[in-house]
Amino acid sequence: MNELIFLIEEAPEGGFTARALGQSIFTEADTLPELQEKLRDAVRCHFDDDKRPKVIRLHHVREEILSL
């Protein structure tokens, strides 16, 4: 695996959540820089050195409501 994708969402209570696609990795943080560091740590803990992805891709999901 060369790449791991995370869906990043704003948490209703504030901060951000991150969920990996295809892996059971989830973390949350108050700020985006803090979330990035927690993601690196979570990926290091989840994978052995020889199986660890080289790239972590963050896909920001933002819900917007438009009124007509």
Secondary structure, DSSP 8 states (H G I E B T S, - for coil): --EEEEEEEE-TTSSEEEEESSS--EEEESSHHHHHHHHHHHHHHHS-TTT--SEEEEEEE-------
